[in-house]
Amino acid sequence: MGFFDFMQEAIAIDLGTANTLIIHNDKVVVDEPSIVAKNIRTGDIVAIGKRAQQMH
């Protein structure tokens, strides 16, 4: 494995739907709801994905 071999890999990211999909080597590696829970007082991110959807 060469130093720049990672540049030849294909990754697909779909951010435009209700779920964020990341596909690597024809396999779905991330399939999470596209939602973030944020604390409005501190601005901190509280949860993302499935945990944030449960909070919603």
PDB file of N, CA, C and O in Angstrom:
ATOM      1  N   MET A   1       0.851  -1.183   0.000  1.00  0.00           N
ATOM      2  CA  MET A   1       0.000   0.000   0.000  1.00  0.00           C
ATOM      3  C   MET A   1       0.890   1.237   0.000  1.00  0.00           C
ATOM      4  O   MET A   1       1.686   1.444   0.916  1.00  0.00           O
ATOM      5  N   GLY A   2       0.746   2.048  -1.030  1.00  0.00           N
ATOM      6  CA  GLY A   2       1.537   3.260  -1.150  1.00  0.00           C
ATOM      7  C   GLY A   2       0.962   4.406  -0.335  1.00  0.00           C
ATOM      8  O   GLY A   2      -0.153   4.326   0.180  1.00  0.00           O
ATOM      9  N   PHE A   3       1.734   5.460  -0.231  1.00  0.00           N
ATOM     10  CA  PHE A   3       1.344   6.611   0.575  1.00  0.00           C
ATOM     11  C   PHE A   3       0.079   7.289   0.052  1.00  0.00           C
ATOM     12  O   PHE A   3      -0.746   7.740   0.846  1.00  0.00           O
ATOM     13  N   PHE A   4      -0.089   7.370  -1.271  1.00  0.00           N
ATOM     14  CA  PHE A   4      -1.225   8.077  -1.848  1.00  0.00           C
ATOM     15  C   PHE A   4      -2.335   7.146  -2.332  1.00  0.00           C
ATOM     16  O   PHE A   4      -3.212   7.583  -3.077  1.00  0.00           O
ATOM     17  N   ASP A   5      -2.321   5.886  -1.933  1.00  0.00           N
ATOM     18  CA  ASP A   5      -3.353   4.948  -2.368  1.00  0.00           C
ATOM     19  C   ASP A   5      -4.739   5.349  -1.895  1.00  0.00           C
ATOM     20  O   ASP A   5      -5.726   5.023  -2.554  1.00  0.00           O
ATOM     21  N   PHE A   6      -4.839   6.041  -0.781  1.00  0.00           N
ATOM     22  CA  PHE A   6      -6.148   6.451  -0.277  1.00  0.00           C
ATOM     23  C   PHE A   6      -6.850   7.406  -1.235  1.00  0.00           C
ATOM     24  O   PHE A   6      -8.074   7.523  -1.188  1.00  0.00           O
ATOM     25  N   MET A   7      -6.117   8.083  -2.092  1.00  0.00           N
ATOM     26  CA  MET A   7      -6.715   9.020  -3.035  1.00  0.00           C
ATOM     27  C   MET A   7      -7.446   8.304  -4.164  1.00  0.00           C
ATOM     28  O   MET A   7      -8.216   8.934  -4.888  1.00  0.00           O
ATOM     29  N   GLN A   8      -7.229   7.031  -4.327  1.00  0.00           N
ATOM     30  CA  GLN A   8      -7.848   6.279  -5.399  1.00  0.00           C
ATOM     31  C   GLN A   8      -9.138   5.602  -4.961  1.00  0.00           C
ATOM     32  O   GLN A   8      -9.826   5.008  -5.791  1.00  0.00           O
ATOM     33  N   GLU A   9      -9.480   5.674  -3.701  1.00  0.00           N
ATOM     34  CA  GLU A   9     -10.686   5.034  -3.208  1.00  0.00           C
ATOM     35  C   GLU A   9     -11.897   5.907  -3.493  1.00  0.00           C
ATOM     36  O   GLU A   9     -11.808   7.135  -3.489  1.00  0.00           O
ATOM     37  N   ALA A  10     -13.028   5.261  -3.741  1.00  0.00           N
ATOM     38  CA  ALA A  10     -14.263   5.987  -4.029  1.00  0.00           C
ATOM     39  C   ALA A  10     -15.135   6.013  -2.782  1.00  0.00           C
ATOM     40  O   ALA A  10     -15.420   4.976  -2.182  1.00  0.00           O
ATOM     41  N   ILE A  11     -15.549   7.204  -2.408  1.00  0.00           N
ATOM     42  CA  ILE A  11     -16.457   7.387  -1.279  1.00  0.00           C
ATOM     43  C   ILE A  11     -17.621   8.231  -1.772  1.00  0.00           C
ATOM     44  O   ILE A  11     -17.412   9.258  -2.419  1.00  0.00           O
ATOM     45  N   ALA A  12     -18.842   7.809  -1.475  1.00  0.00           N
ATOM     46  CA  ALA A  12     -20.035   8.569  -1.844  1.00  0.00           C
ATOM     47  C   ALA A  12     -20.705   9.055  -0.569  1.00  0.00           C
ATOM     48  O   ALA A  12     -20.897   8.280   0.369  1.00  0.00           O
ATOM     49  N   ILE A  13     -21.063  10.331  -0.530  1.00  0.00           N
ATOM     50  CA  ILE A  13     -21.738  10.909   0.634  1.00  0.00           C
ATOM     51  C   ILE A  13     -23.007  11.598   0.148  1.00  0.00           C
ATOM     52  O   ILE A  13     -22.956  12.445  -0.744  1.00  0.00           O
ATOM     53  N   ASP A  14     -24.143  11.237   0.732  1.00  0.00           N
ATOM     54  CA  ASP A  14     -25.430  11.820   0.389  1.00  0.00           C
ATOM     55  C   ASP A  14     -25.930  12.582   1.612  1.00  0.00           C
ATOM     56  O   ASP A  14     -26.308  11.973   2.613  1.00  0.00           O
ATOM     57  N   LEU A  15     -25.933  13.905   1.536  1.00  0.00           N
ATOM     58  CA  LEU A  15     -26.353  14.739   2.661  1.00  0.00           C
ATOM     59  C   LEU A  15     -27.721  15.387   2.433  1.00  0.00           C
ATOM     60  O   LEU A  15     -28.207  16.106   3.307  1.00  0.00           O
ATOM     61  N   GLY A  16     -28.343  15.152   1.294  1.00  0.00           N
ATOM     62  CA  GLY A  16     -29.532  15.906   0.939  1.00  0.00           C
ATOM     63  C   GLY A  16     -30.856  15.266   1.320  1.00  0.00           C
ATOM     64  O   GLY A  16     -31.905  15.749   0.894  1.00  0.00           O
ATOM     65  N   THR A  17     -30.846  14.220   2.087  1.00  0.00           N
ATOM     66  CA  THR A  17     -32.083  13.531   2.431  1.00  0.00           C
ATOM     67  C   THR A  17     -32.274  13.507   3.940  1.00  0.00           C
ATOM     68  O   THR A  17     -31.513  14.132   4.678  1.00  0.00           O
ATOM     69  N   ALA A  18     -33.284  12.792   4.392  1.00  0.00           N
ATOM     70  CA  ALA A  18     -33.540  12.669   5.826  1.00  0.00           C
ATOM     71  C   ALA A  18     -32.433  11.887   6.533  1.00  0.00           C
ATOM     72  O   ALA A  18     -32.230  12.038   7.738  1.00  0.00           O
ATOM     73  N   ASN A  19     -31.721  11.054   5.777  1.00  0.00           N
ATOM     74  CA  ASN A  19     -30.609  10.285   6.336  1.00  0.00           C
ATOM     75  C   ASN A  19     -29.325  10.643   5.623  1.00  0.00           C
ATOM     76  O   ASN A  19     -29.320  10.894   4.417  1.00  0.00           O
ATOM     77  N   THR A  20     -28.227  10.665   6.378  1.00  0.00           N
ATOM     78  CA  THR A  20     -26.904  10.828   5.800  1.00  0.00           C
ATOM     79  C   THR A  20     -26.362   9.439   5.478  1.00  0.00           C
ATOM     80  O   THR A  20     -26.273   8.579   6.354  1.00  0.00           O
ATOM     81  N   LEU A  21     -26.004   9.233   4.227  1.00  0.00           N
ATOM     82  CA  LEU A  21     -25.447   7.950   3.802  1.00  0.00           C
ATOM     83  C   LEU A  21     -24.009   8.155   3.377  1.00  0.00           C
ATOM     84  O   LEU A  21     -23.703   9.076   2.620  1.00  0.00           O
ATOM     85  N   ILE A  22     -23.126   7.300   3.863  1.00  0.00           N
ATOM     86  CA  ILE A  22     -21.748   7.268   3.401  1.00  0.00           C
ATOM     87  C   ILE A  22     -21.480   5.861   2.910  1.00  0.00           C
ATOM     88  O   ILE A  22     -21.626   4.887   3.648  1.00  0.00           O
ATOM     89  N   ILE A  23     -21.080   5.771   1.634  1.00  0.00           N
ATOM     90  CA  ILE A  23     -20.829   4.481   1.000  1.00  0.00           C
ATOM     91  C   ILE A  23     -19.358   4.414   0.620  1.00  0.00           C
ATOM     92  O   ILE A  23     -18.828   5.315  -0.031  1.00  0.00           O
ATOM     93  N   HIS A  24     -18.708   3.335   1.034  1.00  0.00           N
ATOM     94  CA  HIS A  24     -17.288   3.128   0.751  1.00  0.00           C
ATOM     95  C   HIS A  24     -17.119   1.716   0.224  1.00  0.00           C
ATOM     96  O   HIS A  24     -17.548   0.753   0.859  1.00  0.00           O
ATOM     97  N   ASN A  25     -16.494   1.594  -0.937  1.00  0.00           N
ATOM     98  CA  ASN A  25     -16.298   0.289  -1.576  1.00  0.00           C
ATOM     99  C   ASN A  25     -17.615  -0.478  -1.716  1.00  0.00           C
ATOM    100  O   ASN A  25     -17.688  -1.667  -1.406  1.00  0.00           O
ATOM    101  N   ASP A  26     -18.645   0.214  -2.185  1.00  0.00           N
ATOM    102  CA  ASP A  26     -19.969  -0.370  -2.429  1.00  0.00           C
ATOM    103  C   ASP A  26     -20.642  -0.899  -1.167  1.00  0.00           C
ATOM    104  O   ASP A  26     -21.555  -1.719  -1.262  1.00  0.00           O
ATOM    105  N   LYS A  27     -20.220  -0.455  -0.001  1.00  0.00           N
ATOM    106  CA  LYS A  27     -20.853  -0.861   1.256  1.00  0.00           C
ATOM    107  C   LYS A  27     -21.279   0.387   2.018  1.00  0.00           C
ATOM    108  O   LYS A  27     -20.533   1.365   2.079  1.00  0.00           O
ATOM    109  N   VAL A  28     -22.469   0.358   2.595  1.00  0.00           N
ATOM    110  CA  VAL A  28     -22.947   1.469   3.409  1.00  0.00           C
ATOM    111  C   VAL A  28     -22.242   1.389   4.752  1.00  0.00           C
ATOM    112  O   VAL A  28     -22.394   0.407   5.478  1.00  0.00           O
ATOM    113  N   VAL A  29     -21.468   2.422   5.086  1.00  0.00           N
ATOM    114  CA  VAL A  29     -20.753   2.432   6.361  1.00  0.00           C
ATOM    115  C   VAL A  29     -21.414   3.360   7.375  1.00  0.00           C
ATOM    116  O   VAL A  29     -21.212   3.205   8.579  1.00  0.00           O
ATOM    117  N   VAL A  30     -22.206   4.328   6.896  1.00  0.00           N
ATOM    118  CA  VAL A  30     -22.959   5.203   7.789  1.00  0.00           C
ATOM    119  C   VAL A  30     -24.345   5.398   7.187  1.00  0.00           C
ATOM    120  O   VAL A  30     -24.473   5.760   6.017  1.00  0.00           O
ATOM    121  N   ASP A  31     -25.377   5.159   7.981  1.00  0.00           N
ATOM    122  CA  ASP A  31     -26.761   5.416   7.595  1.00  0.00           C
ATOM    123  C   ASP A  31     -27.464   5.940   8.835  1.00  0.00           C
ATOM    124  O   ASP A  31     -28.072   5.181   9.588  1.00  0.00           O
ATOM    125  N   GLU A  32     -27.373   7.238   9.036  1.00  0.00           N
ATOM    126  CA  GLU A  32     -27.890   7.887  10.244  1.00  0.00           C
ATOM    127  C   GLU A  32     -28.844   9.007   9.864  1.00  0.00           C
ATOM    128  O   GLU A  32     -28.691   9.607   8.800  1.00  0.00           O
ATOM    129  N   PRO A  33     -29.822   9.301  10.705  1.00  0.00           N
ATOM    130  CA  PRO A  33     -30.679  10.463  10.462  1.00  0.00           C
ATOM    131  C   PRO A  33     -29.845  11.742  10.422  1.00  0.00           C
ATOM    132  O   PRO A  33     -28.889  11.891  11.183  1.00  0.00           O
ATOM    133  N   SER A  34     -30.211  12.662   9.531  1.00  0.00           N
ATOM    134  CA  SER A  34     -29.494  13.933   9.387  1.00  0.00           C
ATOM    135  C   SER A  34     -30.077  14.959  10.353  1.00  0.00           C
ATOM    136  O   SER A  34     -30.805  15.867   9.953  1.00  0.00           O
ATOM    137  N   ILE A  35     -29.749  14.799  11.614  1.00  0.00           N
ATOM    138  CA  ILE A  35     -30.288  15.686  12.642  1.00  0.00           C
ATOM    139  C   ILE A  35     -29.238  15.885  13.734  1.00  0.00           C
ATOM    140  O   ILE A  35     -28.486  14.968  14.065  1.00  0.00           O
ATOM    141  N   VAL A  36     -29.201  17.094  14.284  1.00  0.00           N
ATOM    142  CA  VAL A  36     -28.255  17.439  15.350  1.00  0.00           C
ATOM    143  C   VAL A  36     -29.035  18.106  16.471  1.00  0.00           C
ATOM    144  O   VAL A  36     -29.875  18.970  16.218  1.00  0.00           O
ATOM    145  N   ALA A  37     -28.763  17.712  17.707  1.00  0.00           N
ATOM    146  CA  ALA A  37     -29.356  18.367  18.876  1.00  0.00           C
ATOM    147  C   ALA A  37     -28.305  19.289  19.483  1.00  0.00           C
ATOM    148  O   ALA A  37     -27.190  18.866  19.786  1.00  0.00           O
ATOM    149  N   LYS A  38     -28.679  20.559  19.657  1.00  0.00           N
ATOM    150  CA  LYS A  38     -27.741  21.565  20.141  1.00  0.00           C
ATOM    151  C   LYS A  38     -28.320  22.266  21.367  1.00  0.00           C
ATOM    152  O   LYS A  38     -29.502  22.611  21.393  1.00  0.00           O
ATOM    153  N   ASN A  39     -27.494  22.472  22.368  1.00  0.00           N
ATOM    154  CA  ASN A  39     -27.895  23.215  23.556  1.00  0.00           C
ATOM    155  C   ASN A  39     -27.963  24.693  23.177  1.00  0.00           C
ATOM    156  O   ASN A  39     -26.947  25.277  22.800  1.00  0.00           O
ATOM    157  N   ILE A  40     -29.146  25.306  23.272  1.00  0.00           N
ATOM    158  CA  ILE A  40     -29.296  26.691  22.821  1.00  0.00           C
ATOM    159  C   ILE A  40     -28.629  27.699  23.757  1.00  0.00           C
ATOM    160  O   ILE A  40     -28.352  28.827  23.350  1.00  0.00           O
ATOM    161  N   ARG A  41     -28.372  27.313  24.980  1.00  0.00           N
ATOM    162  CA  ARG A  41     -27.708  28.239  25.924  1.00  0.00           C
ATOM    163  C   ARG A  41     -26.190  28.255  25.745  1.00  0.00           C
ATOM    164  O   ARG A  41     -25.567  29.316  25.751  1.00  0.00           O
ATOM    165  N   THR A  42     -25.597  27.057  25.586  1.00  0.00           N
ATOM    166  CA  THR A  42     -24.135  26.973  25.495  1.00  0.00           C
ATOM    167  C   THR A  42     -23.635  26.840  24.063  1.00  0.00           C
ATOM    168  O   THR A  42     -22.470  27.121  23.785  1.00  0.00           O
ATOM    169  N   GLY A  43     -24.510  26.411  23.150  1.00  0.00           N
ATOM    170  CA  GLY A  43     -24.096  26.192  21.773  1.00  0.00           C
ATOM    171  C   GLY A  43     -23.413  24.860  21.561  1.00  0.00           C
ATOM    172  O   GLY A  43     -22.976  24.563  20.448  1.00  0.00           O
ATOM    173  N   ASP A  44     -23.308  24.046  22.604  1.00  0.00           N
ATOM    174  CA  ASP A  44     -22.660  22.735  22.492  1.00  0.00           C
ATOM    175  C   ASP A  44     -23.559  21.744  21.757  1.00  0.00           C
ATOM    176  O   ASP A  44     -24.783  21.790  21.882  1.00  0.00           O
ATOM    177  N   ILE A  45     -22.941  20.854  20.995  1.00  0.00           N
ATOM    178  CA  ILE A  45     -23.658  19.767  20.345  1.00  0.00           C
ATOM    179  C   ILE A  45     -23.925  18.698  21.398  1.00  0.00           C
ATOM    180  O   ILE A  45     -22.997  18.211  22.044  1.00  0.00           O
ATOM    181  N   VAL A  46     -25.183  18.338  21.566  1.00  0.00           N
ATOM    182  CA  VAL A  46     -25.577  17.364  22.586  1.00  0.00           C
ATOM    183  C   VAL A  46     -25.628  15.952  22.005  1.00  0.00           C
ATOM    184  O   VAL A  46     -25.176  15.000  22.640  1.00  0.00           O
ATOM    185  N   ALA A  47     -26.180  15.820  20.793  1.00  0.00           N
ATOM    186  CA  ALA A  47     -26.320  14.506  20.173  1.00  0.00           C
ATOM    187  C   ALA A  47     -26.434  14.676  18.666  1.00  0.00           C
ATOM    188  O   ALA A  47     -26.813  15.736  18.168  1.00  0.00           O
ATOM    189  N   ILE A  48     -26.096  13.604  17.949  1.00  0.00           N
ATOM    190  CA  ILE A  48     -26.258  13.588  16.495  1.00  0.00           C
ATOM    191  C   ILE A  48     -26.884  12.261  16.090  1.00  0.00           C
ATOM    192  O   ILE A  48     -26.832  11.282  16.835  1.00  0.00           O
ATOM    193  N   GLY A  49     -27.474  12.243  14.906  1.00  0.00           N
ATOM    194  CA  GLY A  49     -28.006  10.999  14.355  1.00  0.00           C
ATOM    195  C   GLY A  49     -29.189  10.450  15.125  1.00  0.00           C
ATOM    196  O   GLY A  49     -30.119  11.178  15.473  1.00  0.00           O
ATOM    197  N   LYS A  50     -29.141   9.159  15.384  1.00  0.00           N
ATOM    198  CA  LYS A  50     -30.275   8.465  16.021  1.00  0.00           C
ATOM    199  C   LYS A  50     -30.583   9.012  17.412  1.00  0.00           C
ATOM    200  O   LYS A  50     -31.750   9.130  17.784  1.00  0.00           O
ATOM    201  N   ARG A  51     -29.546   9.347  18.188  1.00  0.00           N
ATOM    202  CA  ARG A  51     -29.785   9.881  19.536  1.00  0.00           C
ATOM    203  C   ARG A  51     -30.483  11.230  19.475  1.00  0.00           C
ATOM    204  O   ARG A  51     -31.367  11.501  20.288  1.00  0.00           O
ATOM    205  N   ALA A  52     -30.103  12.080  18.528  1.00  0.00           N
ATOM    206  CA  ALA A  52     -30.746  13.378  18.374  1.00  0.00           C
ATOM    207  C   ALA A  52     -32.180  13.217  17.895  1.00  0.00           C
ATOM    208  O   ALA A  52     -33.062  13.970  18.307  1.00  0.00           O
ATOM    209  N   GLN A  53     -32.417  12.242  17.029  1.00  0.00           N
ATOM    210  CA  GLN A  53     -33.781  12.011  16.545  1.00  0.00           C
ATOM    211  C   GLN A  53     -34.676  11.539  17.686  1.00  0.00           C
ATOM    212  O   GLN A  53     -35.844  11.924  17.742  1.00  0.00           O
ATOM    213  N   GLN A  54     -34.161  10.720  18.591  1.00  0.00           N
ATOM    214  CA  GLN A  54     -34.935  10.282  19.745  1.00  0.00           C
ATOM    215  C   GLN A  54     -35.281  11.473  20.634  1.00  0.00           C
ATOM    216  O   GLN A  54     -36.370  11.526  21.205  1.00  0.00           O
ATOM    217  N   MET A  55     -34.368  12.418  20.752  1.00  0.00           N
ATOM    218  CA  MET A  55     -34.616  13.603  21.573  1.00  0.00           C
ATOM    219  C   MET A  55     -35.682  14.498  20.943  1.00  0.00           C
ATOM    220  O   MET A  55     -36.461  15.141  21.647  1.00  0.00           O
ATOM    221  N   HIS A  56     -35.708  14.532  19.611  1.00  0.00           N
ATOM    222  CA  HIS A  56     -36.656  15.358  18.879  1.00  0.00           C
ATOM    223  C   HIS A  56     -38.053  14.882  19.151  1.00  0.00           C
ATOM    224  O   HIS A  56     -39.011  15.448  18.626  1.00  0.00           O
TER     225      HIS A  56
END
